[in-house]
Amino acid sequence: MGSPRVLTVMDSVLLDAGVVNRCRRRVHLEHDPAMRDAPRAAPDPTGQQRKADATAHRRAVADRVARLVGPDWMEVPAGADLRGSDREQATLALLTAGARFIWAAQLPRDPLGGRRGSIDLLVKSDKGYVPVLVVRHKVTDPGQGARTSPLGEPMPGGSRVDPLRKIRPQPRDQMRLAHAWRMLQAAGYAATGRAVGGVIGLDADVVAWHDLEAPTWPGGRTALSEYDHRFSDRLAVAAAAANGGQPLARPSRILECRSCPWWPICETVLLEKRDVSLVARGEDAVTLRAAGVQTVDELAQVPAGTDLQLVGLPSDDAIALAKAWLRDLTMVRRVSEVSVPRADVEVDVDMESFGDAGAYMWGVMLSGVDVGERQGYRAFVTWEPLPTKDEARSFAEFWEWLTSVRLRARARGLTFRAYCYNELAENRWLLASARRFKGRPGIPTERQVQDFIDSDAWFDLFRSVQEQFLCAQGKGLKIIAPAAGFSWRDPEASGENSMRWYRDAVGMDGGEPQPDQRTRLIEYNEDDVRATMTLRQWMSSPEVKKIPYVGDL
């Protein structure tokens, strides 16, 4: 096979910036003509919502910067009815005219380099054009040393060393900037001198500047050299697939597989081969293959106590998981005696959120000794489409109820504990709600929320499962709770589907709100809460001994 440049002279492959952050196998599948009509996983509604939120954020930032810079602001027309080639010609016309600020630029294609792509903003300095991204995440942290410039002067020449911020490493941002920089170079419009790029983040108060030629990557590499290495590799993979060559990438399970549209295809291949990555994913699978362990069966035969040099999990855990997988066991005990701390008064909690827009429901299940509050399930919910001020009302009612139960238990000399499954989500919205609705009636302070999170009264059942069980098929509640005998009423119950139901429940897509979807969401939340309660009760009972002990495998 020739070099990537020779391959792309045939104009067979043009890759966008995202390719350097995708796995090699996905790149192959995306460019294999034989896979053009292959079935794929349905789009992730959470991911779709994040994209919608990011689009709205970019539009808000564009409008703000346009007001600040005035008549020098130019926009390339966008829309579903516009061809990419038309937008590319419009961008090229603005570049040729020397426009100072070009929003929504469709960069001139680079057939020799194999590149295509767009960039949120191009800024003209006295040396040429530099790329600027607009993203919906934080791009700086408290500290010092970052180079930033005001939004009204979004160019490297207006930057200064910021005494209050340091750059937050965001590899994906740097890779996208490097891609745009290489495209500008190929078109002859890149600024001379060092390669730089700016990012406007979630706070949208400054432009943070990245030196793409600074040795900030492991091993002294630069963002630009890292990008060049990744891109040339992905280009070779894509070109081989497009031209019917020998595949340069084989399936292997990694973290990103769970959200990849091609996962059903890769999973089928991996199951047929009983590939070792089904148990030890990512770099651990690479390490095992290099050691001659290709399949789950071979991993299960490795003697306990063997150091396999894994980084994702202990070697003995990997061996035990392989044995569990071969027996089709969802979980095995890693301890002889399983325990969960209990209390006189117990509350199970589950929160429902919609992307980053907010938390619209807090469901609770009260059980244990009677403290004068109705036992069983109840939900604190808002059906106004998020984001909404009514979210403050529903959260305040939830917090006041929870606090009341705690105080009643304390007044009677009873112990109290609240349980959730994987506290990361609940903790995020507990703290975010206290912060966002500060000062409103019934809203606790962040300190009060943090004190609750840090106390023994708040228990994460996920951590208990993680510490006391090995889970061959994942540790999600939908996977683990059935081992305790629990099942969801709705056969389509899942976090992904709940996003779709929510859109219908509040009429987010322009239709009338659907009461039946509201009922469905409340029942889904109630089942999640009951699943948590059932799981912890089962873990505290002799029934848990029916789960095989790892030492007996």
Disulfide bonds with the S-S distance in Angstrom:
none
